[in-house]
Amino acid sequence: MKESSARLIHQRKDDVMLTQNKTSLHLASVSFALLFATACGEAETQPVGSSYLAKQLVTAGSGGTLAASADAPALFAGARLEVPANALSEDTVLTMAPGGTNVLTEDATSAGPAIAFGPAGTTFSTPARVVLPYHGGVAPELIRIYVLEDDGTRTMILPEAITVDEDAGTLTFEVEHFTQFQGGAAGNPCAGVMCPQGQSCQNGSCQPQSCSGVGCACSTSADCDRTLICSAGVCDTPPPCTAVGCACASNADCAAGLVCTAAGTCATPPPTPVCGNGTVESGEQCDDGNTTNGDGCDDMCQNEAPPGCSVSVTSGPLPNGTVGIRYAARLVANGALGAAPSWAITSGTLPAGLALDVTTGDILGVPTTAGNSPFVAEASIPGCSSGSGQFLITVQ
């Protein structure tokens, strides 16, 4: 039976065929088996699957390592995933499989196979470590890990976040979620490098901007001489047209009297707001044609209370109450423009058992507890100033 099993494994391995071109690695057929010993000492083959390089249950509490099977094609040797303890939210069967053929960007060349990790959507609270096979021969500043998300978005991991082991032939980096990854060589050392303003990418790293003339590398027009603009990543002369609608990077690119808008075109500036011209303009709440205060629109063209629109509380001291005896009193205020104010207790409380009618100002009820209750009542009318008064009700 051992001889029969050996023939089976040899046959399955013969079925594996790999095709490699300059920019991608394509797994044309992967069909192999793992050999396990049964309880009675006999061997049986257990298919890994036509796409899995490894498949393993990893417990959340202890974590674990998922490594490419020894029976996997040599192209994937050394691929593994190291999951820290407590990085997963629950025990999960993790998988490793050959990736697609379009992980790299158009200007990149392959530095190893593409590998997809699953299940899709798996995330880690603590970053997991991924190790990809690497065939070497790539200048350090060109090494990238190309990332292809499930939605088609492409990103890349830059050299400073990648550990290269030439002897082992591996690229190591950390991830917080699963997707497809592939080692590659960028078309230029500045691919994916974003520099702060005032710096430019030089040979893969951000350096202070030293060149600002025509043809110098730039991120924004601030990196160029004042008379130049940043166009397609290099400093260049601005378009000769300075009329309305012409392209611009700053006001200096436009004709006198024009400004460069956020959209990057020359335009006439918006008119300066003039309070008192009868037109509500930018920054104004109102404009009644004058700059007189006290008429509802002040001298800064901001809304104000109209004449006579004020409220004052005129109530005198409130009567005392007696526990268990019905109490009645009324708060009084001068209404503005003939409107009745509404009432509110803004500080303190009424004696227990009494309540304020907010529309009439009546305080009604039957006191239940003896004591002094100071409070502040406010009368207000929408759009007008409000008035308040301090009161005290003593319950015996």
C-alpha positions in Angstrom: 0.0 0.0 0.0 2.9 2.4 0.7 4.2 1.8 -2.9 0.7 2.5 -4.2 0.5 5.8 -2.3 4.0 6.9 -3.5 2.9 6.4 -7.1 -0.2 8.5 -6.4 1.8 11.4 -5.0 4.2 11.2 -7.9 1.3 11.3 -10.3 -0.3 14.3 -8.6 2.9 16.4 -8.6 3.3 15.7 -12.4 0.0 17.6 -12.9 1.4 20.9 -11.7 2.4 23.3 -14.5 3.5 26.9 -14.0 3.9 29.6 -16.6 5.9 32.8 -15.8 6.3 35.9 -17.9 8.0 39.3 -17.3 5.2 41.0 -15.4 3.1 38.2 -13.8 3.2 34.7 -12.6 0.3 32.5 -13.7 -0.6 29.3 -12.0 -2.1 27.3 -14.9 -2.8 24.1 -12.9 -2.3 23.3 -9.3 -3.4 19.9 -8.0 -1.5 18.2 -5.3 -2.2 16.2 -2.1 -1.0 16.0 1.5 -0.1 12.6 2.9 -1.4 11.8 6.4 -0.9 8.7 8.5 -4.1 7.1 9.7 -4.6 5.5 13.1 -3.9 2.0 11.7 -0.6 3.1 10.1 -1.9 3.3 6.6 -1.5 6.5 4.5 -4.2 8.4 2.8 -4.1 11.5 0.6 -6.1 14.6 1.5 -6.5 17.2 -1.3 -5.4 20.7 -0.4 -7.5 21.9 -3.4 -6.9 23.4 -6.8 -6.1 26.8 -5.3 -5.0 26.4 -1.7 -1.3 26.4 -0.8 -2.3 26.0 2.8 -5.4 25.8 4.9 -5.4 25.8 8.7 -7.5 26.6 11.8 -5.9 29.4 13.8 -7.3 30.0 17.3 -7.8 33.6 18.3 -6.2 33.3 21.8 -3.0 31.7 20.8 -2.5 32.7 17.1 -0.5 30.6 14.8 1.6 30.3 11.6 0.2 29.3 8.2 2.9 28.1 5.9 2.9 26.9 2.3 2.7 23.1 2.2 5.9 21.1 1.5 4.0 19.7 -1.5 3.3 23.1 -3.0 5.3 24.1 -6.1 8.8 25.4 -5.4 7.7 28.8 -6.7 5.8 29.3 -3.4 8.4 27.9 -1.0 8.8 30.0 2.1 5.4 31.7 1.9 3.9 32.0 5.3 1.6 34.1 7.6 2.3 34.7 11.3 -0.7 35.7 13.3 -0.1 37.0 16.9 -2.1 35.9 19.8 -5.4 37.7 20.2 -5.1 39.4 16.8 -8.2 37.5 15.5 -11.6 38.2 17.0 -12.5 34.5 16.8 -11.1 31.1 15.8 -10.8 31.2 12.0 -9.8 28.7 9.2 -7.2 30.8 7.3 -6.2 30.0 3.7 -3.3 30.8 1.4 -3.7 30.5 -2.4 -2.0 31.5 -5.6 -3.1 35.1 -6.5 -4.3 36.5 -9.8 -2.2 37.8 -12.7 -3.0 41.5 -12.4 -1.7 42.5 -9.0 1.2 44.5 -10.3 0.9 47.9 -11.9 1.7 48.4 -15.6 5.2 49.9 -14.9 6.3 47.1 -12.5 8.0 43.8 -13.0 7.6 40.7 -10.9 9.9 39.8 -8.0 7.9 36.8 -6.8 4.5 35.1 -7.1 1.2 36.7 -6.2 -0.5 35.2 -3.1 -4.1 35.7 -1.9 -5.0 35.2 1.8 -8.4 34.4 3.0 -11.1 34.4 4.1 -11.7 37.8 2.4 -12.6 40.5 4.9 -10.5 39.0 7.7 -8.9 41.8 9.9 -6.4 41.8 12.7 -6.4 43.9 15.8 -2.6 43.4 15.9 -0.8 43.4 12.6 0.0 40.0 11.2 3.3 39.2 9.5 3.4 38.1 5.9 6.4 36.4 4.2 6.4 36.3 0.4 8.9 34.4 -1.8 11.4 36.7 -3.5 13.6 35.8 -6.5 16.1 38.6 -5.8 18.0 40.8 -8.2 16.0 44.0 -7.5 17.6 47.2 -6.5 16.6 48.0 -2.9 15.0 51.4 -3.8 12.8 49.7 -6.4 11.3 46.9 -4.2 7.6 47.2 -3.5 4.8 45.0 -2.2 1.9 45.5 -4.6 -1.5 45.2 -3.0 -4.8 44.4 -4.9 -7.9 44.9 -2.8 -11.2 43.0 -3.4 -12.8 46.1 -4.9 -9.9 46.5 -7.5 -8.1 49.3 -5.6 -4.3 49.0 -5.9 -1.8 50.3 -3.4 1.8 49.5 -2.6 4.0 49.0 0.5 7.2 51.0 0.2 10.8 49.7 0.9 11.0 51.1 4.4 8.2 48.8 5.6 9.7 45.7 3.9 12.4 43.4 5.3 14.4 41.8 2.5 16.3 38.5 3.1 18.3 37.8 0.0 19.7 34.5 1.5 16.3 33.1 2.4 14.7 34.7 -0.7 11.8 36.4 1.2 10.1 39.7 1.6 8.5 40.3 5.0 6.0 43.0 6.0 3.0 43.5 8.2 -0.7 43.7 7.3 -4.0 44.5 9.1 -6.3 42.7 6.7 -6.4 40.1 4.0 -6.1 40.6 0.3 -3.7 39.8 -2.5 0.0 40.6 -2.3 3.0 40.3 -4.7 6.6 41.4 -4.5 7.7 43.5 -7.5 10.1 46.0 -8.9 8.8 49.6 -9.5 9.5 51.3 -12.7 11.3 54.1 -10.9 12.4 54.6 -7.2 9.9 57.3 -6.6 6.8 55.3 -7.5 4.2 55.7 -4.7 6.4 58.1 -2.6 4.5 61.1 -1.4 6.7 64.0 -0.2 5.6 67.0 2.0 5.5 70.4 0.5 8.9 71.9 0.0 10.5 68.4 -0.6 10.7 66.2 -3.6 11.4 62.5 -4.2 15.0 61.9 -5.1 16.1 58.3 -5.7 13.3 57.0 -3.6 13.5 59.3 -0.6 12.1 62.8 0.2 14.8 65.5 0.1 14.6 69.2 0.5 13.8 70.9 -2.7 17.0 72.1 -4.1 16.1 72.6 -7.8 13.1 74.9 -8.6 13.7 75.9 -12.2 12.2 74.6 -15.4 12.3 70.8 -15.5 12.9 70.3 -11.7 10.8 67.7 -9.9 7.9 69.1 -7.9 4.8 68.1 -5.9 3.1 71.5 -6.0 3.8 74.9 -7.5 5.2 76.0 -4.2 8.3 73.8 -5.0 9.0 75.9 -8.2 10.3 79.4 -8.8 7.6 82.0 -8.4 7.1 82.5 -12.1 6.7 78.7 -12.7 4.0 76.2 -12.0 4.2 72.5 -11.2 2.9 70.5 -14.2 3.0 66.7 -14.5 5.5 66.5 -11.6 8.0 69.1 -13.0 8.4 72.8 -12.9 7.2 74.5 -16.1 6.3 77.9 -17.4 2.6 78.8 -16.9 0.2 78.9 -19.8 0.6 82.2 -21.8 -3.1 83.0 -21.6 -4.0 85.2 -18.6 -7.6 86.0 -19.5 -10.8 84.8 -17.7 -10.9 81.0 -17.9 -7.1 80.5 -18.5 -5.3 77.8 -16.4 -3.4 79.1 -13.4 -1.6 78.0 -10.2 -1.7 81.4 -8.4 -2.9 85.0 -8.9 0.4 85.8 -10.4 -0.5 83.7 -13.5 -3.6 85.9 -14.2 -3.9 89.3 -15.7 -4.2 92.3 -13.5 -7.6 92.5 -11.8 -8.2 88.7 -12.0 -7.7 86.0 -9.4 -6.8 82.3 -9.6 -9.7 80.3 -8.3 -9.6 77.0 -6.5 -10.5 75.3 -9.7 -7.3 76.6 -11.3 -8.7 79.1 -13.7 -8.4 82.9 -13.9 -11.6 84.7 -13.0 -12.9 88.1 -11.9 -12.9 88.4 -8.1 -16.3 88.5 -6.4 -17.5 92.0 -5.5 -16.6 93.3 -2.0 -19.7 93.3 0.2 -21.1 96.8 0.9 -23.4 97.2 3.8 -26.2 99.6 3.2 -26.6 99.1 -0.6 -29.9 97.3 -0.2 -28.5 93.9 -1.5 -27.7 91.1 0.9 -24.2 90.0 -0.1 -21.6 87.5 1.2 -21.2 87.7 5.0 -24.4 89.8 5.5 -27.6 88.7 7.2 -29.6 91.6 6.1 -29.3 94.9 4.2 -32.1 97.5 4.6 -30.4 100.1 2.5 -28.8 102.0 5.4 -26.3 101.6 8.3 -28.6 102.8 11.1 -28.8 100.7 14.2 -32.0 100.0 16.0 -34.2 99.3 13.0 -33.8 95.5 12.9 -30.6 95.5 10.7 -27.5 97.0 12.3 -24.6 99.0 10.8 -22.8 95.7 10.0 -25.8 94.3 8.2 -26.5 91.8 10.9 -30.0 91.1 12.2 -31.0 92.8 15.4 -34.2 93.1 17.5 -36.7 95.6 16.0 -37.6 98.7 18.0 -39.7 98.0 21.0 -39.0 94.3 20.8 -37.9 93.8 24.4 -39.3 92.0 27.5 -39.0 93.0 31.1 -40.4 91.1 34.2 -42.5 93.4 36.4 -43.8 91.0 39.1 -43.4 92.0 42.7 -42.6 89.6 45.6 -44.7 86.4 45.4 -46.9 85.3 48.3 -46.0 82.6 50.8 -47.7 79.2 50.8 -48.9 76.7 53.3 -48.4 72.9 53.2 -51.6 71.3 52.0 -53.3 74.5 51.1 -53.8 75.4 47.4 -51.4 78.0 46.1 -51.9 80.5 43.2 -49.7 83.4 42.0 -48.9 84.9 38.6 -45.7 86.2 37.1 -46.1 89.4 35.1 -44.0 90.9 32.3 -44.3 93.7 29.7 -44.8 92.0 26.4 -43.0 93.2 23.3 -45.0 94.6 20.4 -48.1 93.4 22.1 -47.1 89.7 22.1 -47.5 87.6 25.2 -44.2 86.2 26.4 -43.5 82.6 27.3 -42.0 81.6 30.7 -39.3 79.3 31.9 -37.5 78.6 35.2 -33.8 79.2 34.3 -32.3 78.7 37.8 -33.5 77.2 41.1 -36.8 75.3 41.5 -40.4 75.9 42.6 -41.5 74.4 45.9 -42.6 70.8 45.7 -46.1 70.5 44.5 -46.1 73.7 42.5 -45.8 74.1 38.7 -45.4 77.0 36.2 -47.8 77.5 33.3 -45.3 78.6 30.6 -47.9 80.4 28.5 -49.7 82.4 31.3 -47.0 82.7 34.0 -49.3 81.2 36.6 -47.8 79.3 39.4 -50.4 76.8 40.7 -50.5 73.7 42.9 -50.6 72.4 46.5 -47.3 72.7 48.4 -46.2 69.5 50.0 -43.0 70.5 51.8 -42.1 73.4 54.0 -39.1 75.6 53.2 -37.7 78.4 51.1 -37.5 78.0 47.3 -35.5 80.8 45.4 -35.6 80.7 41.6 -35.2 82.8 38.5 -38.0 83.1 35.9 -37.4 84.3 32.4 -40.0 85.8 30.0 -39.1 85.7 26.3 -40.5 86.4 22.8 -38.9 84.9 19.7 -36.7 87.5 17.9 -36.7 89.9 20.8 -34.6 90.3 23.9 -35.8 88.5 27.0 -36.2 89.6 30.6 -35.8 87.7 33.9 -36.6 88.2 37.6 -35.5 86.6 40.9 -38.2 85.3 43.2 -38.7 83.5 46.5 -41.6 81.4 47.7 -41.7 80.4 51.4 -43.9 77.4 52.3 -44.8 77.1 56.0 
